[in-house]
Amino acid sequence: MVSQALLLLCRPGFEKECLAEITAVAAELGHTGWARLEADSGFIRFECATADALYAELSPLVFAREVWPVLTTIDALPAADRITPIIDALHSTLGRESATLGQLFCDTAEGDAYRATARFAGKFVHPLRQALRSENVLLPKDKAARPALHAFFPDSGRVWLGIDRPAMRPAWSMGVARLKFPSTAPSRSTLKLEEAFQVFLGTDWREQVGNDHTAVDLGAAPGGWTWQLVRRGLHVDAIDNGPMNDDLMATGQVTHHRADGFRWQPEYPVDWLVCDMVEQPSRVAERMLDWLENGWARQAIFNLKLPMKQRWASWSDIRARIEQRLSGRRYQLQARQLYFDREEITLYLALEATA
Ligand SMILES: C[S@@+](CC[C@H](N)C(=O)[O-])C[C@H]1O[C@@H](n2cnc3c(N)ncnc32)[C@H](O)[C@@H]1O
């Protein structure tokens, strides 16, 4: 396969950050590329002569919800029959033998200008899937462990086709977290922590978190994040000068401390630290490092509100600072602009205990 570009989906308005990140990561891995940006589109097409090699080495990115290499581009799909040219293109690029693709996704960008195309793609996926199965391009049943075929429609007359690596596939198609707001949760922020658990810990996150006992929530009010932890049976110390939700307090699993989240310390180490304080991101990150380095918590999930300008530079500086402070230590760091994140990113950080 020879791909000439990567397709990256991102939150509309974050195309610049997405391009800055893929450019930097590509350079670190010895590749170069470029993209023409369309503001608020929710995608970039990163032109790169070595896109396959770059994709093979890539790990999930912070500002991209989904990435895959563009295998082929069709610019004039006839409205009367869009399926035949797609099948012909796949046969000529993959060869007739390659009936190993596990799934089909018809992808679209989330930008407002792409709403009609998204509706079209949502309907087109069904006939295209059937046709690909009868042509033996797709396996007869969905297999998530196999590479999947993606068809991205810039509009209903054009398509970019590509094949992903399962390890790079987001938990939800196009990285759009399909989570229902639980009616008893005190705030919509609860969805952010639920998404973070699933993205960072995997599908069995409920069991993993449920095996833990204690957590601290800095900037907890009114309690959307605390609610997730209480739901898994944990006892939570909730730190905030603001009021906590009454029903949540009535569970008996929450101790509310009206205190400054940058000063409060636990009496005993806890399993989880979570933090959603609206504060300077570098200040929050330093405090998270204090907690983990002091052994006050085993692992942390925290949100960093990024400044309007220099969002990429701000995150790069914070990452460099984390690496500097933890040099010589073994740790796990994951960072993502989640679907439920706005001008912010969410991090998972865990330090391995020293011998
Ligand atoms: C975005 S809200 C948190 C929402 C919460 N995660 C939820 O799900 O309901 C931010 C909270 O951080 C709190 N906060 C900001 N600075 C703080 C500080 N220095 N100490 C404690 N709480 C702080 C605010 O009072 C506010 O309630």
The ligand as a Tripos MOL2 file, in Angstrom:
@<TRIPOS>MOLECULE
LIG
   27    29     1     0     0
SMALL
NO_CHARGES

@<TRIPOS>ATOM
      1 C1        -15.5060   22.9450   36.3550 C.3       1 LIG1
      2 S1        -15.9670   23.0390   38.0290 S.3       1 LIG1
      3 C2        -15.8890   21.3530   38.5170 C.3       1 LIG1
      4 C3        -17.0400   20.5330   38.0910 C.3       1 LIG1
      5 C4        -17.0080   19.1630   38.6790 C.3       1 LIG1
      6 N1        -15.8920   18.3760   38.1720 N.3       1 LIG1
      7 C5        -18.2790   18.4030   38.3850 C.2       1 LIG1
      8 O1        -18.2090   17.4050   37.6670 O.co2     1 LIG1
      9 O2        -19.3440   18.7870   38.8970 O.co2     1 LIG1
     10 C6        -14.5570   23.7140   38.7840 C.3       1 LIG1
     11 C7        -14.6240   23.7680   40.2940 C.3       1 LIG1
     12 O3        -13.3050   24.0440   40.7570 O.3       1 LIG1
     13 C8        -13.4530   24.7740   41.9510 C.3       1 LIG1
     14 N2        -12.1620   25.4160   42.2480 N.ar      1 LIG1
     15 C9        -11.4870   26.3370   41.5300 C.ar      1 LIG1
     16 N3        -10.3390   26.6800   42.1570 N.ar      1 LIG1
     17 C10       -10.2980   25.9380   43.2920 C.ar      1 LIG1
     18 C11        -9.3770   25.8190   44.3690 C.ar      1 LIG1
     19 N4         -8.2380   26.5460   44.3940 N.pl3     1 LIG1
     20 N5         -9.6530   24.9570   45.3540 N.ar      1 LIG1
     21 C12       -10.7810   24.2140   45.3420 C.ar      1 LIG1
     22 N6        -11.6700   24.2830   44.3550 N.ar      1 LIG1
     23 C13       -11.4450   25.1430   43.3560 C.ar      1 LIG1
     24 C14       -14.5870   25.7330   41.6930 C.3       1 LIG1
     25 O4        -15.1780   26.1460   42.8980 O.3       1 LIG1
     26 C15       -15.5260   24.8540   40.8310 C.3       1 LIG1
     27 O5        -16.5290   24.2690   41.6390 O.3       1 LIG1
@<TRIPOS>BOND
     1     1     2 1
     2     2     3 1
     3     2    10 1
     4     3     4 1
     5     4     5 1
     6     5     6 1
     7     5     7 1
     8     7     8 2
     9     7     9 1
    10    10    11 1
    11    11    12 1
    12    11    26 1
    13    12    13 1
    14    13    14 1
    15    13    24 1
    16    14    15 ar
    17    14    23 ar
    18    15    16 ar
    19    16    17 ar
    20    17    18 ar
    21    17    23 ar
    22    18    19 1
    23    18    20 ar
    24    20    21 ar
    25    21    22 ar
    26    22    23 ar
    27    24    25 1
    28    24    26 1
    29    26    27 1
@<TRIPOS>SUBSTRUCTURE
     1 LIG1         1 GROUP 0 **** ****
